[in-house]
Amino acid sequence: MQTVALIVAAGRGERFGGTLPKQYAGLDGIPVLRRSILAFVKHPAIDSVRAVIGPEDAELYASATAGLHLFPPVIGAATRQGTVRNGLESLADWSPAKVLIHDAVRPLVSAEVIDRVVRALDTHIAVLPVVPVVDTLKQVENATVTGEADRGNLARAQTPQGFRFAEILAAHRAVRGGPHTDDSSIAAAAGLEVVAVEGEECNIKLTLPQDMRMAERLLNSGTSWRTGLGFDVHAFAPERPLILCGVGIPHELGLAGHSDADVAFHAITDAILGTIAAGDIGSHFPPSDPQWRNADSAHFLRHAAALVTERSGRIENVDLVIVCERPKIGPHRAAMAARTGEVLGIAADRVSIKATTSERLGFTGRGEGIAAQAVVSVALTG
C-alpha cells in the first residue's frame, strides 16, 4: 500500500445550516461525501481510502458510501487537527509511503489536481495545491475601508494536501495547539518544507448554502444527458416464484428463466446499459453461464449502475411499464419502487412503476407471460 487518501468528514458545518452535516447533504442527488470519496476511489494512483467521521454519523456514512470498497471509518475528534491525527494514527500499522488529506466538503476535486499532488510527493515531503488571489484585497474595520493588502505573494489553500506519511504523522504528534487550520501549517510548524502545486478554481469548499448552488452549476455545466430503452419478456412457468422489481408477488405461476427471471429488473438493466452503450444484459451475464442460475437479478441491476458511476454518471430516473393480464401490479407498486430505488441508490420517487394490459391481445393477453419496458435517464459529467 503506497498511497492512501484520508477524507476528513467529522465536522458539523454549523454555518451551512440544514438538518444534516453538509458532507451528507445531496449534491445533485448524490451525497457530498460520496462524491469526494469517489474522486479518490476512481483514481489509479490511490490504493485505499479511509474517512474520519463524527461519532454520531455511522448510519449516515454507511448510507452515503454503500457499495464502495473502503477502509472502515475512524471516529474523529472535537477539532480538525485532532480528527486528522486520529486518521493518521489509524494508518500507522500500515505505514503507507504517501497520504493525501482531503476535506470531505470539496466534492469537485479533479483527477488532475490529485495527479499533481501525488507526483510532487515523489520529490517533496509536503505538497499544497493553491490558487492565486486575483481580487484586490482591502482592509476593513467597522464597515470602513482603511487600506489595501499586498496580494503579490498570497494564494488560497486547497485540499488534498499531500505528505510523506511518516513525516506528517510525526508532525501531528509533535505540534499541539496553535492556529493550525490545515495540515500544511502543521507541517510547516514542525519544520517541514511545503511546496505549492496548481489547484483549481472549481475545487470549491462547501461552507455556506450558496456554495452548494455554485457546485450544482459547476456540475451541470459539463453534463450530458443520455436515455436508454430496455425491453424484456418471460413466459409463465409452474413451480417458480414470481419476482418483479425484486419483490415477491403472490401468484400461482412464476416466470421461466435462467436467473430469477425478474422481467422488470432485466428491462431496467438493459435500459441503464443502453445509456452508456455498454451492450445488453446477456453480454454481461450470459444465460449459458451456470453461475447465474436462479441468481437474484438485483446483482445485474447493481452491476449496470456501477458502470454508470465509473463513467462519472448518475441515474436520474426510471420509468417502467409492466404488461400483463394478471397478477394485479397496483398493490405492489410502492414496494417495487422502493426496492428498485434501494438497489440503484436513488430515491423511490425517482422510480415510476406503471402497469397495463394488452387488451387480451398477443401472448400477454392470453396470459402466457409478462413483458416489461423501461426508460432510464442518466446524467454524465466530465
C-alpha positions in Angstrom: 0.0 0.0 0.0 1.8 3.1 -1.2 -0.8 5.9 -1.3 -3.8 6.4 1.0 -6.5 9.2 0.8 -7.7 10.3 4.2 -11.1 12.0 3.9 -11.9 14.5 6.8 -15.6 14.2 7.4 -16.2 14.7 11.1 -17.3 18.4 11.0 -20.8 19.6 11.9 -21.0 22.6 9.5 -23.0 25.0 11.6 -22.7 27.8 9.1 -24.2 25.6 6.4 -27.5 25.1 8.3 -29.9 22.3 7.4 -30.7 19.1 9.3 -27.7 17.1 8.1 -24.0 17.8 8.3 -23.1 19.3 4.9 -20.9 16.3 3.9 -24.1 14.2 3.9 -26.3 16.7 2.0 -27.3 15.8 -1.5 -25.4 17.4 -4.3 -27.4 16.8 -7.5 -28.8 13.7 -5.8 -25.5 12.2 -4.6 -24.2 12.8 -1.0 -21.3 15.3 -1.0 -19.1 12.8 0.9 -19.7 10.1 -1.7 -18.7 12.4 -4.5 -15.5 13.4 -2.6 -14.6 9.7 -1.9 -15.3 8.6 -5.5 -12.8 11.1 -6.8 -10.1 9.1 -5.0 -11.6 5.6 -5.3 -11.5 6.0 -9.1 -8.0 7.5 -9.3 -5.4 4.9 -10.3 -2.7 6.4 -8.0 -4.7 5.9 -4.9 -4.5 2.5 -3.3 -7.0 2.9 -0.4 -9.4 5.4 1.1 -10.4 6.0 4.7 -12.8 8.5 6.1 -12.7 10.1 9.5 -16.3 10.7 10.7 -18.3 12.1 13.6 -19.2 9.7 16.4 -22.9 10.1 15.7 -22.7 9.7 11.9 -22.2 6.0 11.4 -25.6 5.4 9.8 -25.3 8.5 7.5 -21.8 7.3 6.5 -23.0 3.8 5.7 -25.8 5.1 3.5 -23.5 7.6 1.7 -20.8 5.0 0.9 -23.0 2.0 0.2 -21.3 -0.3 -2.3 -17.9 1.3 -2.1 -14.8 -0.7 -1.0 -13.1 1.4 1.6 -11.2 1.1 4.8 -13.6 1.1 7.8 -14.1 4.7 9.0 -12.4 6.1 12.0 -14.0 8.4 14.6 -12.8 12.0 14.7 -12.2 14.4 17.5 -13.5 17.8 18.6 -11.1 19.7 16.4 -9.9 19.3 12.8 -6.4 18.8 14.0 -7.4 16.0 16.3 -9.6 14.4 13.7 -6.8 14.2 11.2 -4.4 12.8 13.8 -6.9 10.1 14.6 -7.0 9.2 11.0 -3.2 9.2 10.7 -2.7 7.1 13.8 -5.2 4.5 12.4 -2.9 4.1 9.4 0.3 3.7 11.4 0.4 -0.1 11.3 0.2 0.0 7.5 2.7 2.9 7.2 1.9 3.9 3.6 4.5 5.9 1.7 2.2 8.8 1.0 -1.1 10.2 2.4 -3.4 12.7 0.8 -5.6 14.6 3.3 -8.8 15.9 1.8 -11.8 17.9 3.1 -15.0 15.9 2.5 -16.7 19.1 1.6 -14.6 19.6 -1.6 -16.6 17.2 -3.8 -15.4 18.6 -7.1 -11.7 17.9 -6.8 -10.4 16.7 -10.2 -8.1 13.9 -11.1 -5.7 16.4 -12.4 -5.2 18.1 -9.0 -4.8 14.7 -7.4 -2.2 13.8 -10.0 -0.2 16.9 -9.3 -0.1 16.3 -5.6 0.8 12.7 -5.9 3.6 13.3 -8.4 5.1 16.2 -6.4 5.4 13.8 -3.4 8.0 11.8 -5.4 10.4 14.6 -4.7 8.9 16.6 -1.8 7.8 15.9 1.7 4.7 18.1 1.8 2.6 19.4 -1.0 -0.2 22.1 -1.0 -2.5 22.8 -4.0 -3.1 26.5 -4.3 -5.0 29.0 -6.5 -3.8 32.6 -6.9 -5.6 35.5 -5.2 -6.9 37.6 -8.1 -9.2 40.1 -6.4 -7.9 43.3 -4.8 -7.6 42.8 -1.0 -9.0 45.6 1.2 -8.5 46.1 4.9 -11.9 46.8 6.5 -12.7 48.0 10.1 -16.2 48.6 11.3 -17.5 48.6 7.7 -15.0 51.2 6.7 -12.3 50.5 4.1 -9.0 51.5 5.8 -6.4 50.3 3.3 -5.2 47.7 0.9 -3.2 44.5 1.4 -0.5 43.3 -0.9 -1.7 40.2 -2.7 1.5 39.6 -4.6 2.7 36.6 -2.6 -0.7 35.3 -1.4 -2.5 32.2 -2.5 -5.6 30.3 -1.4 -5.0 26.8 0.0 -7.0 23.8 -1.1 -7.0 20.1 -0.5 -6.0 17.3 -1.0 -2.8 18.2 0.8 -0.2 15.5 0.3 2.6 14.3 2.6 5.1 11.6 3.2 3.2 9.6 5.7 5.9 9.2 8.4 6.8 12.9 8.4 3.2 14.2 8.7 2.4 11.7 11.4 5.4 12.8 13.4 4.4 16.5 12.8 0.9 15.9 14.2 2.4 14.1 17.2 4.8 17.0 17.9 2.7 20.1 17.1 -0.1 20.7 19.5 -2.4 23.8 19.8 -2.0 27.0 17.9 -4.0 28.4 15.0 -3.5 25.5 12.6 -6.4 25.4 10.2 -4.9 22.9 7.8 -2.2 20.2 7.7 0.3 22.2 5.7 0.5 24.7 8.6 1.2 21.8 11.0 3.9 20.5 8.6 5.4 24.0 8.5 5.3 24.3 12.3 7.2 21.1 12.5 9.9 22.4 10.2 8.9 20.6 7.0 9.2 22.4 3.7 5.8 22.8 2.0 5.8 23.2 -1.8 2.9 24.5 -3.8 1.3 23.0 -6.9 -1.5 24.3 -9.0 -5.0 23.9 -7.7 -8.3 24.6 -9.5 -11.0 27.3 -9.0 -13.7 24.7 -9.3 -12.3 22.7 -6.3 -14.5 24.8 -4.0 -15.1 24.1 -0.3 -18.8 24.0 0.6 -19.2 26.3 3.6 -22.5 28.2 3.0 -25.7 27.3 1.3 -24.9 29.3 -1.8 -21.7 27.2 -2.2 -23.9 24.2 -2.8 -25.8 26.1 -5.6 -22.5 27.1 -7.2 -21.3 23.4 -7.0 -24.5 22.3 -8.7 -24.0 24.9 -11.5 -20.4 23.7 -12.0 -21.5 20.1 -12.1 -24.2 20.7 -14.6 -22.1 22.9 -16.9 -20.3 19.8 -18.1 -23.3 17.4 -18.0 -24.5 15.4 -20.9 -27.8 13.6 -20.8 -28.5 10.1 -22.0 -31.6 8.0 -22.3 -31.7 4.2 -22.6 -34.5 1.8 -23.5 -34.9 -1.7 -22.2 -37.4 -4.4 -23.1 -37.8 -8.0 -21.8 -40.3 -10.9 -22.0 -40.6 -14.0 -19.9 -43.1 -16.8 -20.1 -45.1 -18.1 -17.2 -43.8 -21.3 -15.6 -45.1 -23.6 -12.8 -43.2 -24.2 -9.6 -41.3 -20.9 -9.9 -41.7 -17.8 -7.6 -42.9 -14.6 -9.4 -40.4 -11.8 -8.7 -40.9 -8.3 -10.1 -38.5 -5.5 -9.2 -37.0 -7.7 -6.5 -40.4 -8.1 -4.8 -42.2 -11.5 -4.4 -45.6 -11.3 -5.9 -48.3 -13.8 -4.8 -49.3 -15.7 -8.0 -49.9 -19.3 -9.0 -47.2 -19.1 -11.6 -43.7 -17.7 -11.8 -41.6 -16.8 -14.8 -39.3 -19.1 -16.7 -35.7 -18.0 -17.0 -32.1 -18.9 -16.2 -31.9 -16.4 -13.3 -34.8 -15.5 -11.0 -36.5 -14.2 -14.3 -37.3 -10.8 -12.9 -38.5 -9.4 -16.1 -38.8 -5.9 -14.7 -35.2 -5.7 -13.4 -34.0 -7.2 -16.7 -35.7 -4.4 -18.7 -34.3 -1.7 -16.3 -30.8 -3.2 -16.5 -30.8 -3.1 -20.3 -32.1 0.5 -20.3 -29.2 1.5 -18.0 -26.7 -0.3 -20.1 -28.2 1.5 -23.1 -27.4 4.9 -21.7 -23.6 4.2 -21.9 -23.7 2.0 -24.9 -22.5 -1.0 -22.8 -24.3 -3.8 -24.6 -27.1 -5.8 -23.1 -27.7 -7.9 -20.1 -26.8 -11.1 -22.0 -23.4 -9.8 -22.9 -22.6 -9.2 -19.2 -24.4 -12.2 -17.7 -24.7 -15.0 -20.4 -27.6 -17.4 -19.8 -25.2 -20.2 -20.7 -23.1 -19.5 -17.6 -24.3 -21.7 -14.7 -23.2 -19.3 -12.0 -26.3 -17.1 -12.9 -28.8 -20.0 -12.5 -31.6 -18.7 -10.2 -29.5 -15.6 -9.4 -31.0 -12.5 -7.8 -31.5 -10.0 -10.7 -30.6 -7.2 -8.3 -27.0 -8.2 -8.9 -27.4 -7.4 -12.6 -29.0 -4.1 -11.8 -26.2 -3.1 -9.4 -23.6 -4.0 -12.0 -25.2 -1.8 -14.6 -25.5 1.1 -12.1 -21.8 0.7 -11.2 -20.8 1.0 -14.8 -22.6 4.3 -15.0 -20.9 5.5 -11.8 -17.5 4.6 -13.3 -18.4 6.9 -16.2 -19.0 9.8 -13.6 -22.7 9.4 -14.2 -25.8 9.3 -12.1 -29.2 7.8 -12.7 -31.8 10.4 -12.7 -35.0 8.4 -13.1 -36.5 5.1 -14.1 -39.8 4.7 -15.9 -41.1 1.1 -16.1 -44.2 -0.3 -17.7 -45.3 -3.9 -17.0 -47.7 -5.5 -19.4 -49.8 -8.5 -18.2 -53.4 -9.5 -17.7 -52.6 -10.8 -14.2 -51.5 -10.5 -11.5 -52.5 -7.0 -10.4 -49.5 -4.8 -10.1 -51.1 -1.9 -8.3 -51.0 -3.4 -4.7 -47.2 -3.9 -5.1 -46.3 -0.7 -6.8 -44.9 1.1 -3.8 -42.8 -1.9 -2.7 -41.4 -2.4 -6.2 -40.4 1.3 -6.5 -38.8 1.3 -3.0 -36.8 -1.9 -3.8 -35.7 -0.5 -7.2 -34.5 2.7 -5.6 -32.7 0.8 -2.9 -30.8 -1.3 -5.4 -29.9 1.7 -7.6 -29.1 4.1 -4.7 -31.7 6.6 -5.7 -34.9 7.9 -4.1 -38.1 5.9 -4.6 -39.8 9.0 -6.0 -37.4 8.8 -9.0 -38.8 5.4 -9.9 -42.1 5.2 -11.8 -43.9 1.8 -11.9 -46.8 1.5 -14.3 -48.9 -1.4 -15.4 -51.2 -2.1 -18.3 -52.8 -4.9 -20.2 -52.7 -5.7 -23.9 -56.5 -5.9 -24.1 -56.3 -9.7 -24.3 -54.2 -9.5 -27.5 -51.0 -11.4 -28.1 -49.2 -13.7 -25.7 -49.6 -11.4 -22.7 -53.4 -11.1 -23.5 -53.6 -14.9 -23.5 -52.0 -15.0 -20.0 -48.8 -16.7 -21.3 -46.3 -14.4 -19.7 -45.2 -10.9 -18.8 -43.5 -8.1 -20.8 -41.7 -5.1 -19.4 -40.3 -2.0 -20.9 -38.1 0.6 -19.2 -36.8 4.0 -20.0 -33.8 5.3 -17.9 -32.3 8.8 -17.9 -28.7 9.3 -16.9 -26.5 12.4 -16.4 -22.9 12.0 -17.3 -20.4 14.6 -16.0 -16.9 15.3 -17.2 
